[in-house]
Amino acid sequence: MIQVQNLVKYYGPTLAVDHLDFTIPEGKVVGFLGPNGAGKTTTIRILTGFMPPTEGTASVAGFDVIKQPDDARRMIGYLPESTPLYTEMKVDEYLHFRGKLHGMGKADRKKRIDEVCERCGLSHNRKRVIGHLSHGNKQRVGLAQALLHNPRVLILDEPTNGFDPNQKSQVLDMIRDLGSDHTVMISTHHLYDVELIADEAIIIANGKIAARGTPTELREKVGSGGDVLVEVKGAVEAVNKAFTSVKGASDVRCTPLPGGWCRAVVSPQNGQDLRDPLSATLQSNGWQVREMRPETASLEQFFIKITTEQATQKAQQENVAHESVAAPAEKTESVSTETSDPQ
């Protein structure tokens, strides 16, 4: 549904996108992640027809974004990070205006506006001036206009910005549901959102793909080394001492919690499973336990790990290149020529 091949983009001498290749199949929700300056926004601008690539190709629903830009745009619903709304217009007026731009007839516009306002939680705000809406409701208007022409592909840049936790949960549920009818590409810094709703994540750094996989697959690449998290009712010092003496434990980190509880993270030697010996220790001490589970990595931990590695690698390469350029030329001896006085 979205296909990018050998995509390159230079801004003057600066390489922003470096021979990028990826495909997003139909009916998938994919997180498009990366640190600031990684090339995310540039890639999205190329896909949505806002700028051409320096090299390579990109297509949406089979239409080349450079050779068939109008056809490609018709396939896309785009929510930019800063949604450009006409704030003096009412919600209904704005959506009718957007529908006309898409060439939609009056009856079709009315039907679709009813549907997207219901889906985006705007039914009670349709007659309000956009400029008088809260930031979160303005974001809902942006989502509604992206959905209005029922595109096959949705490209959403920071779609949950401005929502409180309850509103964010509702919007994430909606985006997950949209994945059954659309291909959805989400660019966001909220990695937990991607963990909740995405089928897959693509992480880019320095204009290249640094990692790709399901959130579970990427978390497992970080690994926890077999760490076990235990929440136990007991003094930190006593729990730390008891868990340190467990056979196979290599490290214990305890932190106090309210109500006399503490949280302990116990690391094993050689990745062995410590749950049975820890259970025996808890039982012998008569401590209450409210949680014991393997400690798992988060997508955020993997993101930090892989992007830090990429940044370090780039810095090393730049240092080598700088040292090569700055290396002094070989010293050459000057030769003096003696001349004799004329006779």
C-alpha positions as CSV (number, residue, x, y, z in Angstrom):
1,M,0.0,0.0,0.0
2,I,2.9,2.3,0.8
3,Q,6.2,1.5,-1.0
4,V,9.4,3.4,-0.6
5,Q,12.5,2.4,-2.7
6,N,16.0,3.8,-2.4
7,L,14.6,7.2,-1.3
8,V,17.2,10.0,-0.9
9,K,16.7,13.6,0.0
10,Y,19.4,16.3,0.3
11,Y,18.9,19.8,1.7
12,G,21.9,21.4,0.0
13,P,24.9,19.4,1.3
14,T,22.9,17.8,4.1
15,L,21.7,14.3,3.7
16,A,18.3,14.0,5.4
17,V,17.1,10.7,4.0
18,D,19.7,8.1,3.1
19,H,18.5,5.4,0.6
20,L,15.4,4.5,2.6
21,D,13.5,1.3,1.7
22,F,10.3,0.0,3.3
23,T,6.8,-1.3,2.5
24,I,3.7,-1.0,4.5
25,P,1.0,-3.5,3.5
26,E,-2.7,-2.9,3.3
27,G,-4.7,-2.9,6.5
28,K,-1.8,-2.4,8.9
29,V,-1.2,0.2,11.6
30,V,2.5,1.1,11.6
31,G,4.4,3.4,13.9
32,F,7.1,5.5,12.1
33,L,9.5,6.5,14.8
34,G,12.9,8.3,15.2
35,P,14.6,11.0,17.1
36,N,14.5,14.6,16.0
37,G,16.4,15.1,12.8
38,A,16.1,11.4,11.8
39,G,14.3,12.1,8.5
40,K,10.7,11.2,9.6
41,T,9.1,14.5,8.6
42,T,11.0,14.7,5.3
43,T,9.8,11.2,4.4
44,I,6.2,12.1,5.2
45,R,6.4,15.3,3.1
46,I,7.7,13.3,0.2
47,L,4.9,10.7,0.6
48,T,2.2,13.4,0.8
49,G,3.5,15.2,-2.2
50,F,4.8,18.3,-0.4
51,M,8.3,17.9,-1.8
52,P,10.1,15.7,-4.3
53,P,12.9,13.3,-3.4
54,T,16.5,13.8,-4.7
55,E,16.6,10.2,-5.8
56,G,14.4,7.1,-5.5
57,T,10.7,6.4,-5.7
58,A,7.6,6.3,-3.4
59,S,4.1,5.1,-4.2
60,V,0.8,5.1,-2.3
61,A,-1.9,2.6,-3.3
62,G,0.0,1.9,-6.5
63,F,0.3,5.6,-7.6
64,D,3.8,7.2,-7.9
65,V,3.9,10.3,-5.7
66,I,6.0,12.1,-8.3
67,K,4.6,10.9,-11.6
68,Q,1.0,10.6,-10.5
69,P,0.7,13.1,-7.7
70,D,-3.0,13.9,-7.9
71,D,-4.0,10.2,-7.9
72,A,-1.6,9.5,-5.0
73,R,-3.0,12.5,-2.9
74,R,-6.6,11.2,-3.4
75,M,-5.5,8.0,-1.7
76,I,-4.2,9.8,1.4
77,G,-5.8,11.3,4.4
78,Y,-3.1,13.5,6.1
79,L,-3.0,14.9,9.6
80,P,0.1,17.1,10.0
81,E,1.6,17.8,13.4
82,S,0.3,21.4,13.3
83,T,-3.1,21.1,11.7
84,P,-3.8,24.1,9.3
85,L,-7.4,24.9,10.1
86,Y,-9.5,28.0,9.1
87,T,-10.2,29.0,12.7
88,E,-12.9,31.6,11.7
89,M,-15.1,28.9,10.1
90,K,-17.5,26.6,11.9
91,V,-16.7,22.9,12.0
92,D,-19.5,22.1,9.6
93,E,-18.5,24.9,7.2
94,Y,-14.9,23.8,7.2
95,L,-15.6,20.1,6.5
96,H,-18.0,21.1,3.7
97,F,-15.2,23.3,2.3
98,R,-12.7,20.4,2.5
99,G,-15.2,18.0,0.9
100,K,-15.6,20.4,-2.1
101,L,-11.8,20.4,-2.5
102,H,-12.0,16.6,-2.8
103,G,-14.7,16.9,-5.4
104,M,-17.4,15.4,-3.3
105,G,-21.1,16.0,-4.2
106,K,-23.4,17.7,-1.7
107,A,-25.2,14.5,-0.6
108,D,-22.0,12.6,-0.3
109,R,-20.4,15.4,1.8
110,K,-23.4,15.5,4.2
111,K,-23.3,11.8,4.7
112,R,-19.6,11.6,5.3
113,I,-19.5,14.7,7.6
114,D,-22.2,13.0,9.7
115,E,-20.1,9.8,9.8
116,V,-16.7,11.5,10.6
117,C,-18.1,13.8,13.2
118,E,-19.7,10.9,15.0
119,R,-16.5,8.9,14.8
120,C,-14.2,11.7,15.9
121,G,-16.5,12.9,18.8
122,L,-17.4,16.2,17.1
123,S,-21.2,15.8,17.0
124,H,-21.8,18.4,19.7
125,N,-19.4,20.9,18.3
126,R,-20.4,21.0,14.6
127,K,-21.9,24.5,14.8
128,R,-19.1,26.0,16.8
129,V,-16.4,28.2,15.5
130,I,-13.1,26.3,15.2
131,G,-11.1,29.1,16.8
132,H,-13.3,28.7,20.0
133,L,-12.5,25.0,20.4
134,S,-10.0,23.5,22.8
135,H,-6.7,22.2,21.4
136,G,-7.9,18.6,21.7
137,N,-11.1,19.3,19.8
138,K,-9.2,21.2,17.1
139,Q,-7.1,18.0,16.7
140,R,-10.4,16.1,16.3
141,V,-11.4,18.4,13.5
142,G,-8.0,17.6,11.9
143,L,-8.7,13.9,12.2
144,A,-12.2,14.4,10.7
145,Q,-10.8,16.2,7.6
146,A,-8.3,13.5,7.1
147,L,-11.0,10.8,7.1
148,L,-13.6,12.8,5.1
149,H,-12.9,11.5,1.6
150,N,-12.6,7.9,3.0
151,P,-8.9,7.5,1.9
152,R,-7.2,4.1,1.6
153,V,-4.1,5.4,3.5
154,L,-4.0,7.6,6.6
155,I,-0.7,9.4,7.5
156,L,-1.0,10.8,11.0
157,D,1.7,13.0,12.5
158,E,1.5,13.2,16.3
159,P,-2.3,12.4,16.3
160,T,-2.7,12.3,20.1
161,N,-1.1,15.7,20.8
162,G,-3.4,17.9,23.0
163,F,-5.5,15.1,24.5
164,D,-6.0,14.4,28.1
165,P,-5.5,10.7,29.2
166,N,-9.2,9.8,28.7
167,Q,-9.4,11.5,25.4
168,K,-6.2,9.9,24.2
169,S,-7.5,6.5,25.1
170,Q,-10.6,7.1,23.0
171,V,-8.5,8.4,20.0
172,L,-6.2,5.5,20.2
173,D,-9.1,3.1,20.2
174,M,-10.4,4.9,17.1
175,I,-7.1,4.7,15.3
176,R,-6.8,1.0,16.1
177,D,-10.3,0.5,14.7
178,L,-9.4,2.5,11.6
179,G,-6.8,-0.1,10.8
180,S,-9.5,-2.5,9.8
181,D,-10.5,-0.2,6.9
182,H,-7.4,1.8,6.1
183,T,-3.6,1.5,6.1
184,V,-2.4,3.8,8.9
185,M,1.1,5.3,9.3
186,I,1.7,7.1,12.6
187,S,4.6,9.3,13.3
188,T,4.9,10.1,17.0
189,H,7.2,10.6,20.0
190,H,4.7,8.8,22.3
191,L,6.1,5.3,22.0
192,Y,3.6,3.9,24.5
193,D,0.8,4.8,22.0
194,V,2.6,2.7,19.3
195,E,2.9,-0.2,21.8
196,L,-0.9,-0.1,22.3
197,I,-2.1,0.1,18.7
198,A,0.6,-0.6,16.1
199,D,1.0,-3.9,14.3
200,E,4.6,-2.9,13.5
201,A,7.1,-0.2,14.2
202,I,9.8,1.2,11.9
203,I,12.6,3.1,13.6
204,I,14.8,5.4,11.6
205,A,18.0,7.2,12.6
206,N,20.3,9.3,10.4
207,G,17.9,8.9,7.5
208,K,18.2,5.1,7.5
209,I,16.1,2.3,9.0
210,A,17.7,1.3,12.3
211,A,15.1,-1.4,13.3
212,R,11.8,-2.8,12.2
213,G,9.4,-5.3,13.8
214,T,6.4,-5.7,16.0
215,P,6.5,-3.9,19.4
216,T,7.0,-7.3,21.1
217,E,9.8,-8.3,18.8
218,L,11.6,-5.0,19.4
219,R,11.2,-5.2,23.2
220,E,12.6,-8.7,23.2
221,K,15.7,-7.5,21.4
222,V,16.5,-5.4,24.5
223,G,15.9,-8.3,26.8
224,S,15.8,-8.1,30.6
225,G,18.4,-10.8,31.2
226,G,15.9,-12.8,33.3
227,D,15.3,-10.0,35.9
228,V,12.4,-10.6,38.2
229,L,10.3,-7.8,39.7
230,V,8.8,-8.4,43.2
231,E,6.6,-6.2,45.2
232,V,6.7,-7.4,48.8
233,K,5.6,-6.0,52.2
234,G,8.8,-5.7,54.2
235,A,11.6,-3.4,55.2
236,V,13.9,-2.6,52.3
237,E,17.1,-3.6,54.2
238,A,15.6,-7.0,55.2
239,V,14.3,-7.7,51.7
240,N,17.5,-6.7,50.1
241,K,19.5,-9.0,52.4
242,A,17.2,-12.0,51.9
243,F,17.1,-11.7,48.1
244,T,20.9,-11.2,47.9
245,S,21.4,-14.5,49.6
246,V,19.2,-16.4,47.1
247,K,21.2,-18.9,45.1
248,G,21.8,-17.6,41.6
249,A,21.1,-13.9,42.3
250,S,23.7,-11.5,41.1
251,D,22.2,-8.2,41.9
252,V,19.3,-6.8,43.9
253,R,17.8,-3.3,43.6
254,C,15.2,-2.3,46.2
255,T,13.2,0.8,46.4
256,P,10.6,1.7,49.2
257,L,6.9,2.1,48.4
258,P,4.1,3.6,50.5
259,G,2.5,1.5,53.2
260,G,5.5,-0.5,54.1
261,W,5.9,-2.2,50.8
262,C,9.0,-2.2,48.6
263,R,9.8,-3.1,45.0
264,A,12.8,-5.3,44.3
265,V,14.3,-6.1,40.9
266,V,16.5,-9.2,41.1
267,S,19.0,-10.0,38.4
268,P,20.2,-13.6,37.9
269,Q,23.5,-15.1,37.0
270,N,23.6,-16.6,33.5
271,G,20.0,-15.7,32.8
272,Q,18.5,-18.4,35.0
273,D,14.9,-18.3,36.3
274,L,14.8,-17.1,39.9
275,R,11.1,-17.2,40.5
276,D,11.1,-20.5,42.4
277,P,13.9,-19.7,44.8
278,L,12.5,-16.2,45.4
279,S,9.1,-17.7,46.2
280,A,10.7,-20.0,48.7
281,T,12.5,-17.0,50.3
282,L,9.2,-15.1,50.5
283,Q,7.4,-18.0,52.1
284,S,10.1,-18.7,54.7
285,N,10.0,-15.0,55.7
286,G,6.2,-14.9,55.8
287,W,6.1,-11.7,53.7
288,Q,3.0,-10.6,51.8
289,V,3.5,-10.4,48.0
290,R,1.2,-8.5,45.6
291,E,3.3,-8.9,42.4
292,M,6.0,-11.1,41.0
293,R,6.8,-11.2,37.3
294,P,9.6,-11.2,34.8
295,E,10.8,-7.7,34.1
296,T,10.2,-6.9,30.5
297,A,11.7,-4.1,28.4
298,S,9.6,-1.4,26.8
299,L,9.6,-0.1,23.3
300,E,10.9,3.1,24.6
301,Q,14.0,1.3,26.1
302,F,14.6,-0.3,22.7
303,F,14.2,3.1,21.0
304,I,16.7,4.7,23.3
305,K,19.2,1.8,22.9
306,I,19.1,1.7,19.1
307,T,19.1,5.4,18.4
308,T,21.9,6.0,20.9
309,E,24.0,3.3,19.2
310,Q,23.3,4.9,15.8
311,A,24.2,8.4,17.1
312,T,27.5,7.0,18.6
313,Q,28.3,5.2,15.3
314,K,27.7,8.4,13.3
315,A,29.8,10.5,15.6
316,Q,32.7,8.0,15.4
317,Q,32.5,8.0,11.6
318,E,32.5,11.8,11.5
319,N,35.5,11.9,13.8
320,V,37.4,9.6,11.6
321,A,36.5,11.7,8.5
322,H,37.5,14.9,10.3
323,E,40.8,13.5,11.5
324,S,41.5,12.3,8.0
325,V,40.9,15.7,6.5
326,A,42.8,17.5,9.3
327,A,45.9,15.3,9.2
328,P,48.9,17.5,8.5
329,A,50.7,17.0,5.2
330,E,54.1,15.4,5.2
331,K,56.8,17.8,6.2
332,T,59.1,18.6,3.3
333,E,62.6,19.9,3.7
334,S,63.4,23.2,2.1
335,V,66.5,23.0,-0.2
336,S,68.8,26.1,-0.3
337,T,70.9,26.7,-3.4
338,E,74.2,28.3,-2.9
339,T,75.4,30.8,-5.5
340,S,79.0,31.8,-5.9
341,D,80.1,35.3,-6.5
342,P,81.0,36.0,-10.1
343,Q,84.6,36.1,-10.8
